[in-house]
Each structure stands twice: as structure tokens, then as C-alpha cells.
Amino acid sequence: MFKQVLKIGLGLSLVASSLLAAPEKTKLKIGFIALTDCAPLVIAKEKGFFAAEGLDVDVAKEGGGWPGIQQKVISGEYDYSHALAGMPIAATLGINGDANLQALMSLDLNGNAITFGNKIIGEMEKYGLKQDERPVSADSLKKYIDEKHKIEGNSYQPLNFGMVHPVSTHNYELRYWMAASGIKPDEDSTIKPFPPPTMPQNLIAGNIDGYCVGEPWNTRIVEKGQGGALVTNYDIWNNNPEKVLQARADFVEKNPETTKAVMRAVLKAQMWLDESWEHREEAITFLAQDSYVKAPVDVLRKSMSGTFLYTKGVDSKNPMFNVFANDYAAYPFYSHGMWFITQMYRWGQLTTPVDMKATIEKVYRPDLFEVVAKEVGYSLPESPWKKDGVDEYNKFLDGKVWDPNKAVEYIYDTFAVTAPVVSKEELLKVNKWTVTTKQPSYVCPYGPAGCADPKYVTKK
């Protein structure tokens, strides 16, 4: 049923595409990092969705990590790219490059995990860690750190953790998880960026005690018996935003039809990915290729097929580890983007007060996405503003609520562990706006893949 519905829908959208304005530029280069959540770009290429839009796209694997991606988007070597959700925001604010970049659409929800090596897991087990609990808190890590402080005193050696980029979801998730148990990330540990594919080798070499990264680089360590995945980012924040499709704002303005054509192709790929688990299996065979993720099919399957490998030999059911289209996963919510700005303040990355609403409306493009979504039949939420932490499938592990209308208070009054360098009073002066939030219901219109339960799948 689902295959037939999607085939008809996509067929109609392909016919409609032929009636749309021609793209200004047809030969394009889109950069990506070797992670399973590059799947929408890979599928748009391999299943012909780009070609159907009249586009000749080079989907190029970036070897220089996220800084390489950012540099090449800003310089124009990449027309569009796979990007961390915080990257276009930070670049526009001048703390990660200096260019007005835009998040055209979300590429997925969830997809990361925090993985520690066997040595530190052994220490945490002495203080009560039970790896089979879900979700695992950082309480045992806090107790281990406190004991280290007592023993080492002024000679305390911080624990070393890896993440992929200073403005990545991974950095904020790792900090969020630790801080929820009272750990001060910048005092009790050091947190350094590494390119995602290098995380396993750095852990094995002893350069880091653990890391937060996307797949398949958690499974690689677990499969090798060198560590365990403690929590996924779904455990930390159910259905959190992860990657976006980004481009320079001036490129989008100069090439609006090209941009819409790229977005249509990627959105069709996202719908295809969630249409069935059989499609996920086919996607895995593409991702395994050397030109893409270059990982064994069995390793990729651990997360892409509705399971996740927390510990070796135990496949845990986790259908929402990767969500590409269901639950409005492709929609670029303003409120999702603004959450990243709050984290930049919470951890002292932003040093001047900015209007958070004006900033995110300059970077995120739900207006453009809505045009494209209607052209391909993708469902839209009622509003680009919503709360998180209030519904069954958007909870935080500590029970906190993210309300964009209380963005400043969220930074300063919600958490026991926070380290802003801008005062609450300064930030309140430039954030006197309000927005109307509307809560979307949990929906799976595209198929069972990435869906919490088959009962949510809309049968047409």
C-alpha cells in the first residue's frame, strides 16, 4: 500500500516538476560528511530525484570534517551542503565563519549517541552505572568525577571527550547530558572536536575517554568490543533536530529555482527513506559504498533498520533512531533553530546580545520550504514555532520545557549548570518579542520507517 501511494505521489510530483520554472544553475556540487544521516542526499542522487529535476549533482564526500564543509560553502566551492543545524546560525552570527548562511530544510531527526570506552565505563559501574537502563543518566559519571577530585585535588586531570564541532548538536547534547547530573563540562572535562570518522581510532588510542557522534561511528566501537553506547540523542531529547541542508543566502537569492529543485529532490528522497524498511535496506547498500560512508552493511544496519547497538551482541529496538520525513522531520522549525542559539549563550560561545527571533528568521527558511512541500505533497505543521518537552515524543531526559517565548529565562533560570558570558538583563533588552506556538501531533504519513508505532502510520 505504502509503495503504491508514494509511487503515485512521486510520479505526479515529477510531472509537476516539468511544469515548473527551469533551474538557473543545473551543474551543482553538494558536500557531505560520511555519516548515515547524509542518506537523503545520497538517495536523491542514486534514485534519480536530482536528475528528475534537471540537475547534474556531484555529491562530494568532504575529508576535512565540518570545518571543511563550512569553508567550502562560504567560498562557493559547494553550492549546498549537509550541515550541523547550528552551523548556518553560527556563521551568520560570525562565530563559525562569517557569512549569512541559510538552513533551507531539516534533513533528519535524532541519529547520534554518546559512546564511552571500556575503561571509563568500568569506573562508572563502580558508582552505579547500569548500561541496560534507558535512558542512562550521567549520575555515575558525576560520582566518579567527584571521587577523582577528592583523590587528585589540585592535580585533578579532567576527563577527555570528543564531539564533532563546537556548534554541533553533539557538543550541546554531551554537555546537556552531563550537566543534567551536575557535571560542569568545562571544569570537570575537556571537550574537543574531531572529524566523525576519526572518533573510534582516537578512543582506541586513548586520546579521549568517550565521544558524541553520529552513526556508524558509535557502532564501530561497540562492534569491536572497545566500548559501549550509553545514550542516544533520542534518549536525551526525543525527536531532536540534527542536520540541515545549507547554502549561502546570496546564492539562494540568485538561484531560487535551482534551490527549490534541490529541495524537492531531497524531500522526495526523505519521503522515500521513511516509506518502508525495505527502502532503508536499499539505502544501506548505497551508503556502504566507498564514495559515501564506506562502512560494512552489517554496521550500517544496526541503526538504519530500526535498531541500535548500545552493547555488543544486543540489538535494541529503536525505530526512531533515524527519522527523515515522518513527524515533520524535514520541516525547519524556527523554534528548533532558536534552541541552538540558547545553547550558544548557555555555554559562553556568544559574547554579545542579539535578537534571537530576528536571527533565526534570517537563517531558517520555513517560508521557502512550505512552497516546495506543497509541490511534492509533504505535510506541513500549523506553525514554525512550537514548544518541546511537553509531548510524548519530544521530551527531554530531565523533564525541562523549551518554550521560545521564554528563551532568555530558559538560558539563565532553567538549569543549575550554565556558563553564559552575557547577562540576562542585556539579553532581555534586545529580546522583547512574542510568538504564537502551536503543537503538532505526532504523525507518520509516509510509512513505518522512523515511526514510533505502526498505529501512527496514515493508511491512504
HELIX and SHEET records of a PDB file:
HELIX    1   1 PHE A    2  SER A   18  1                                  17    
HELIX    2   2 THR A   36  CYS A   38  5                                   3    
HELIX    3   3 ALA A   39  GLU A   46  1                                   8    
HELIX    4   4 PHE A   49  ALA A   52  1                                   4    
HELIX    5   5 GLY A   65  SER A   75  1                                  11    
HELIX    6   6 MET A   87  THR A   92  1                                   6    
HELIX    7   7 ASN A  118  LYS A  126  1                                   9    
HELIX    8   8 ASP A  139  GLU A  152  1                                  14    
HELIX    9   9 GLY A  153  SER A  155  5                                   3    
HELIX   10  10 THR A  169  ALA A  179  1                                  11    
HELIX   11  11 PRO A  185  ASP A  188  1                                   4    
HELIX   12  12 PRO A  196  THR A  198  5                                   3    
HELIX   13  13 MET A  199  ILE A  204  1                                   6    
HELIX   14  14 THR A  219  GLU A  223  1                                   5    
HELIX   15  15 ASN A  233  ILE A  236  1                                   4    
HELIX   16  16 ALA A  249  LYS A  254  1                                   6    
HELIX   17  17 PRO A  256  GLU A  275  1                                  20    
HELIX   18  18 TRP A  277  LEU A  287  1                                  11    
HELIX   19  19 VAL A  297  MET A  304  1                                   8    
HELIX   20  20 ASN A  326  TYR A  328  5                                   3    
HELIX   21  21 TYR A  334  ARG A  346  1                                  13    
HELIX   22  22 MET A  356  VAL A  363  1                                   8    
HELIX   23  23 PRO A  366  VAL A  376  1                                  11    
HELIX   24  24 PRO A  404  LYS A  406  5                                   3    
HELIX   25  25 ALA A  407  ASP A  413  1                                   7    
HELIX   26  26 LYS A  424  LYS A  429  1                                   6    
HELIX   27  27 PRO A  454  TYR A  456  5                                   3    
SHEET    1   A 5 ASP A  56  LYS A  61  0                                        
SHEET    2   A 5 LYS A  27  PHE A  32  1                                        
SHEET    3   A 5 TYR A  80  LEU A  84  1                                        
SHEET    4   A 5 LYS A 243  ARG A 248 -1                                        
SHEET    5   A 5 LEU A 101  SER A 106 -1                                        
SHEET    1   B 2 LEU A 109  ASN A 110  0                                        
SHEET    2   B 2 ASN A 322  VAL A 323 -1                                        
SHEET    1   C 5 SER A 189  PRO A 193  0                                        
SHEET    2   C 5 LEU A 159  MET A 163  1                                        
SHEET    3   C 5 GLY A 210  GLY A 214  1                                        
SHEET    4   C 5 ASN A 112  GLY A 117 -1                                        
SHEET    5   C 5 GLY A 227  THR A 232 -1                                        
SHEET    1   D 2 THR A 307  THR A 311  0                                        
SHEET    2   D 2 VAL A 314  LYS A 317 -1                                        
END                                                                             
